[in-house]
Amino acid sequence: MTWNVHRPPLADGTTILVTGGNGGIGYFIAEQLASVGASVIIGSRSTAKASAAIRAISTRIPNAQVQHVLLDLTDIDSLPVAVQRLKVDSLDAVVLNAGIALDIPQRKENKRGHELMLATNYLGHFALVHHLAPKLTAAPAARIVTMGSFAARSEHLDLDDLQSERDYNPKRTYGRSKLAQMIFAFELDRRLRLLGNTCISVIAHPGGALDALTPPRGGVHQRSGRAHLLALPYKALLQGKDAGAWSAVRAVLDQDVQSGQLWGPRTLGLRGTPHLEKPKDHMTDPTTGSELWAATSSLTNSNPFAI
């Protein structure tokens, strides 16, 4: 079946959590899933931003089922309470999308002493999946969709300096945090299959998604006409964040998607409709995956889907 990004299949009766669904690519993932009937839960640490996102979605989709759960991935200790607030017995999918990219030269930490980008983009999601596992397993065939990044292609993890304590560079640290997410997702696939669990782990990435090429949404995203015009020459290679959401939406909804697959934009991995990609070897190496899992489990006191 040819996949139509503008007319995905209906998702009535499904419940999907999107972390960071209050803005950026996460907002458009939430909007597109709500447009086909999914009950969408926006996980966000900002009630005000989540409320603005819900209003924007409801304006475009009058019958949208969208709600907010307070979710702070930088605070691992708060996650059990956040999961309890979901008030659902089962969860059909979670999109691990929330993230931050710092460009300041000073390394920042959360209250546990974890480097902030790694903590938000990866460690928090690892712990969240741990706490969500019972709700995901309760669904017939739940999907855990991890949002990776094109930036991860050229990075390599230093497991001896996972938190960039010795060698901090904001751009590299961000890329490594996204690579850690992707390595985790491939390792999660291997573990789920060994367990015979019906959940699947799928990886998606948005390609090159620019604010200036993103359509406006009231209260969520505005763009100046000048910025949009200046960005038009880049449309040959890049796209807006609405299009950046397409890969994740397909990973959630396409019945032909399989566990352990990587989905990204068709044109050079940067723009276009989503297609199946071949991941880089350093993303799928089982030894690295196992070692990263052990290190992360120790840092977060969690172990997703452990027997």
N, C-alpha and C positions, 0 to 999 in steps of 0.2 A: 504494500500500500504506500502510495506517495504521501509523504507527510506535509500537511499544509499548516504552516506556522500561524496563519491567520484564522484557521478553523480547526483547532485541536479537538479530539474526541471529548464527548461529555464526561464529566467526572461527578455526576450527582451521587450523593450518598457517601462521598469520601471526605475524610478529615485530614488536612495537611498543615503541618507546622513549618513556617518559613522564618528562620532566624534572620534578623536584620531586614525584615520585610517592610520597614517604615520608610526606606529611602533607597536611592540608587538602583542597582540591578534587582535587589531583593524586592523592592516595591513592584517592579514590573512582573516579577515572578508571581507575586501575590495577586496582582491585578489579572494576569492572564489565566491563572488557575481559578480565580473567582468567576471569571467570565464564562467558564464552562461548567459551573455549578458546584465546584468543590467548596466545602466549608473550610475557610482559611483562617489559621491562627497566626497572627503576626507576633513573633517573639522579639521584644525590644526593651531596652532599659529606660527608654524615654516614653512616658505616657503621652506627652504632648505630641511628639512626632508620630507615634502610632495612631493617635486620634486623627491627626491630619491625613495620614495615609488612608485610614478607614473612610473618612469623608470623601477623599478624592476618588477612591474606588466606588463608593456608593453613588457618587454623582454620575459616574460613567455606566455603572451597572446597578440599576435601582434595586434589584432583588438579591444583591450580593450578600453572602453569608461570611462576614469578616469580623473577627474579634481580636483582642490584644491580650497577651499574657506578659507580665513583667518578667524579663529575662536578662540577666547581667552575666555574660560569659566570662567577664574578668573576675567574678566572685564565685569560685567553684562551690563554696560552702552554701550559697543561696540556691543552687540548682535543684536540690530535692524539693524544696518548697515551691519553686517555679513549676516543676513537673506536676505536683499535686494540684496546682491551680488550673491545670488544663481541663479538669472536670470531664474527661472522656475516658472510656474503658480501653479503647484501642485507637491507634493512629495509623493511617494508611501510608503516610509518607512524612519524612522530615527533610527539608532542604537546608543543609548546613552552609549558609550563605554569609552570615554576618562577619564583618572583618574591619580592620583599620589598617591604614598605611601611613606611618609617621615619616616626616621628612626632616625632623629635627636632629641635630648632631648628638644630643644627649640621650643616653639609653634610659628608658623609663621602666618601672616595675609596678606590678599590682601589689596588693597588700600581703600576698603570700611570698613576695620576692621573685616572682616570675617575670621575665621580660614581657612587656605589655603586648607587642604584636603577636608573639608566639602564644601568649596566654589567651588573647581574644580570638585569634584566627584558628588556633589548633587545640590547645589544651582544654579550653572551655567546651569546645565541641566534642572532644573525646569523652569528657566527663558527662556531658549532656546525653550522649548516646548510651552511656552506662545506665543512667537513670531512666531513660526512655525505653530501654530494652523490653520490659514487660508489656508496655502498651503497643510496641511495634510487633512483638511476637503474637499478641492477641489478634492482630489483623490477619486476614487470609494470606496476603503476600506483600508485606510492607516494603517500601523502598526507602533506603537511606541514600540521599543524593548529596554528594560532597562537591561544593563549588571550588574547583582549583583555579589555576591562573596560568596564562601563557608565560608569565615571568618565571614559573617553576622549571621550565624546560632547560634553562641554562645554569640553574643552581645545583649545588650538591650539599647534602647535609654533613655537618661536622658533629657526629654524635658525642664527641668529647667536649664540645662547646655548643650544646644545643640551644642555650639561652644567650648566646653571643656575649658572654661575660668577658672573654679575652679579646674578642675581635668584633666590635660593633660597627656596622655600617647600615644605615636605615634602609636603603634600597635592597641590599643583599639580605638583611634580616627579614624583610617583608617577603622576598622571594622564597627564602628558606621556610618561612612559616607556612606558605601556601604549598610548597613541596611536601612538607611534613603532613599536611592535610591529605594530599593525594596518596602518599605512601601509606598512610593510615587506611584510606578507603580501599586500596588494593589488598592490604593485609586483612582488613575486615571481611572482604569477599572470601579470601581463602579460609578464614576461621568459620564463617557462616556455612560454607559448603562442607567443611569437615564435621560440623555439628549436625548437618542435615536440617538447618533452620530454613524456614520458608522466606525469611527476609532476604532482600538482595541489596548489595552495595554498588552504586553506580557513581561514576565521576563525570562531571561536566565542567566546562570552562566557557567564559563569555567572549573570548577573543579580545579585540581592542575596542573597548566601549568608552566613548567620550561623552561628557556632559553636554558639550556644545552641539552634538548631533542627536541629542535626546529630546523627544517631544515634551513640552511643558505639562506639568500637572499642578493644579492649584493647591497651594499650601505645602507641596512636596518638592517640586522641581521647577525652577524658572530659568530661562536662558535669555540672554540679550540677543537682539537681532544681529548686532555686529559680530558677536562671538560665533553665532551660527554661520554667518557668511564667511568668516575667516576659516572656519573648519570645513567648509564644503569641499575644498580640494582633497581633503583626507578621506572623503567618502569612498574613493576607489579601493582603499585598504582597510578602513575602520568603519565603525557603526555606532549607533546610539545604544543606550543602556536598555531600551525596550527590546532591541534585537539581541542584545547580550543575554537576555533572559531566555531566549528560545531553546538553547541547549538543555538548560535545567528543566524547563517545562516538558520537553520531549522525554527526558530521562524519567520524569515522574509519570507521564501519561501513556507513552507508547508501549503497547502490550508486547511488542517484539524486542524491547530492550532487555538485555541480560545482565546478570551480576558480573562485575569486574570489567565492564565496558567503559570506555572514555568517549564522550561526545563533545564536539566543539564545532565552531563555524567552518563552513566548507572551503572558503577561499583563504588559503595560506594559514588556516587556523585563526584568522583575524576577523573575518566578517562573513556574513551570509547565513544560509539555512544550516541547521545542525546536521552533522553526519558523524559516522563512526570513525574514530581516529585510532591509530596505533600508538600506544604510550611509549615513552622513552624507557630504555632498560633500567635506568637508575630510579624510576618511579615504581617499578614492579619487582625489584629484587627481593626475594623472600627473606634473605638473611638480614638486610637492612630493615625490612618491615618488622621482623620479629624483635630486633634489637630496639627499634624505635618504640614499639608497643610496650616492651618491658620498661624502658626509661620513662615513658609517659605514664604508665600505670603507677610507677613509684612516685612521680611528681604530683599526681592527681588523686592518689588513693582510690582508683577506680579501675575496672576491668570489664569493658562491655561484653555482654553475652557470655560471661564466664560460666562454666558448669557449676 
